[in-house]
C-alpha cells in the first residue's frame, strides 16, 4: 500500500501547482480546502458565491489526479468560456461536446478522450447520455466528475432542470469516480437534495462566503404600478451603471426596456423567447458596455460574468430568496461598491404565488403513464409513452420524474424507463406521485412567502439572507436600508421582547412530522412556522413544547 501523503505535503503540492501552472500566489481558503478534500478521496459539495473562483477547484484538482475530468455544465456559453479559459492558461487540453459541433469535430474530441490526450471534457447533461458519448466514457472512465451549477438537480432549488436528474445514474454507471458538485446558492435542504440525487459518498460539504458586504441591499415600497414605473426610471438614472433590471415576464422586459430607452438610457430587453442570435447580441453589447442596462427575466443568469455591474434592480419580486440572492450577486463582482434594490408592490406577490401554484398533476393521467410502464421488462422511451397516450412529451417527463421520486420507476442514464419492481400498482403509484407533487407546489408557495417576508421585514436584510442560507450573522450589517434608517434598532427591541421564546424568530427548526422550516412568528398562544415542504403551519405552543414536537437546529 502506498504511503499516504500528509496534509502538509498535499497543501505544498497544491500551492506549487497553483503558482507554477496558474500563476496565482495562492487559492482562497474555501478553494484550497475543497481541493484537499477531493485529493483525499472524498466526494465534495462546494457552495461558494458567484465570482469566488469555483472553477479553479476542479482545474487544480484535475491536474493532480490521473485520468480525464468530466465537467457537466448546463449552458453552451459556460462550457465555451471554461474551455477558452483553460486553453488561454495552457495548463491542459480541454474540449467540449455539444450540439453546435460538426461531426468531424465530435469524432476528433472523442478520439482524444480515447487516446488519453484529453484532460477536461465539458458536456451538457443531455450530451452525457448520448449513446455514443456514454459508451466512450464507460470505456475511458473519468477520475473526477464535476457537476457545475449543481442546484439545477434539486426541485427545491430555484433553477431545476430535469435533465440533471439522470446524473446520479450516470455516475454509478461510470464506477462512481470522485464527484465534485459546485453551486453558488443552495439553502440547507437543497444541499441535502444534491447529495442524495447525485449519490455522493464519503462526502464533505464546504460552504464559504455568502456575505457580499460591498453590495448595499434595499427595498422601496410602491403603492401602485404607476409609482413603480416612475421609480424605476428615477433609480436607473440616479444609480451607477452598468445595471441589470429583473422583471417577471417577457412582455415586461420589452416594455420597460423601451421606456428606459425613450428616457435616454441605452437599454435592451433579454428573455428566453428571443432568438439566440438576438440574445447573444444583447449580452455581447452589455459585456462591451455598449448597452448600459439590460432588462431581463431570470433567463439572463448563468454565464453572465461581468465584473463591473454596479446596480441590480428587481422590478418584480423573485420566486425565492435563492434566486434573488444569485441575481443580486451579479453586481459588484469586482469587489467595488454596488447596489441592489427591490421595487416592492405587495400585490406582485400574488402573481408569484399563482405561478408557484401552477402545474397540477391529475391522478388519472399519472395512472395512465404508470400503466404504460407497468410490466415492462425492457426500457421504454418517454417519447413512445407520450405517443401511445397522446400526451405532451413534457407532461410525460414531469409525471415520470414524480413516479421516480416515489420509487415506482427507474429512469436510466439515457432517459428510458423501467418499473422499479414487478408489482407496480399504477393507482397507488399515481396517488403517491400526486401527493409528492402537491408537497412541491406547497414548498414553492412557501419560497414566495419568504420573499414577501424579506421585502417587508424591519430587520437587517443581510442578516435575514445569510441566516436563511445557514451562515450565522448576528450583528446588523450597517449597509442596508433598514440599518441606515434605524428600522433594525426597533426590530431588535421586538426581538429582545421575544428573547424568552423557545424558538428564535427566523430561526430554523425541525418538526417530527413536517420536517424543517423557519419560525415566522408568534400569535397569542400559537407558534407560526413556514415549513420547507409542508408550507405554513400554526400550532399551539403549549402542545408543541409538552410533546417535544419541534426542536431548534
Buried (B, 14 or more C-beta within 10 A) or exposed (E): EEEEEEEEEBBEBBBEBBEEBBEBEEBBEBBBBBBBBBBBEBBBBBBBBBBBBBBBBBBBBBBBBEBBBBBBBBBBBBBBBBBEBBBEEEBBBBBBBBEEBEEEEBEEBBEBBEEEEBBBBBBBBBBBBBEEBBEBBEEBBBBBBBBBBBBBBBBBBBBBBBBBBBBBBBBEBBEBBBBBBBBBBBBBBBBBBBBEBBBBEEBBBBBBBBBBEBBBBBBBBBEEEEBBBEBBBEBBEEBBBBBBBBBBBBEBBBBBBBBBBEEEBBBBBBBEEBEEEEBEBBBEBBBEEEBBBBBBBBBBBBBBBBEBBBBBBBBBBBBBBBBBBBBBBBBBBBEEBBBBBBBBBEEBBEBBBEBBEEEEBEBEBBBBBBBBBBEBEEBBEBEEBBEEBEBEEEBBBBBBBBBBBBEBBBBBBBBBBBBBEEEBBBEBBBBBBBEBBEBBBBBBBBBBBBBBBBBEBBBBBBBBBBBBBBBEBEEBBEBBBBBEEEBBEEBBEEBEEEEEBEBBBBEBBBBEEBBBBBBBBBEEEBBBBBBBBBBBBEBEBEEBEEEEBBEEE
